[in-house]
Amino acid sequence: MFFLFASPAIAHSPALRRLGAGLNQVRADYPSMTVGTLATLIECARLGAEMNEAPSLALLGERLGIPYPSLTRQTDFLGDGIGKSPGLRLIEKRLAPDSRKNKIVEITPAGSILLAQLHNSLSSPVEIAADITNSTD
C-alpha cells in the first residue's frame, strides 16, 4: 500500500490553516455544501465582479471547466433547490433580460454574507484558524 504525506512545513502552513478554517466555517453553516459547489459560488461572484453584471450559466460553466449538467445541479442547489429538496438561496438564477433561453446567476445577500465570512476567515490570524481546524471531529 502506498501513502503520500505532505511535509510538515506544508501541512502546517499558515495558508492551509486559514483555508481549513474557512472550509470549516462554511461546513458549519452549510453542512451539505461540497467544495465544488463552494467553488461555483466563489467563481460566480468573481466573474460577476469582473463583468460588472450577472454572468450567464454558459460562461460560468466555461470558466469552471465543468459539464453543463453538473453546473446546473450545483446552481440549482445554491439557488432555489432541486425537486423537493430546498436550496441554499445563496444565488438567484433567472432568465437573461436579452434572451428567453439563457440564464444568468446573481449572488443573493445571503451569498454575499457567506463570501464575506469566508474572506474574513482566510484573512484571520493563523492561531485562530489553527484552533478552528483542530476542533473538527
Secondary structure, DSSP 4 states (H G I P E B T S, - for coil): -------HHHHT-HHHHHHHHHHHHHHHH-TT--HHHHHHHHHHHHHHHHHTSPPBHHHHHHHHT--HHHHHHHHHHHTTEETTEE---SEEEEE-TT-SS-EEEEE-HHHHHHHHHHHHHHHS-HHHHHHHHHT--
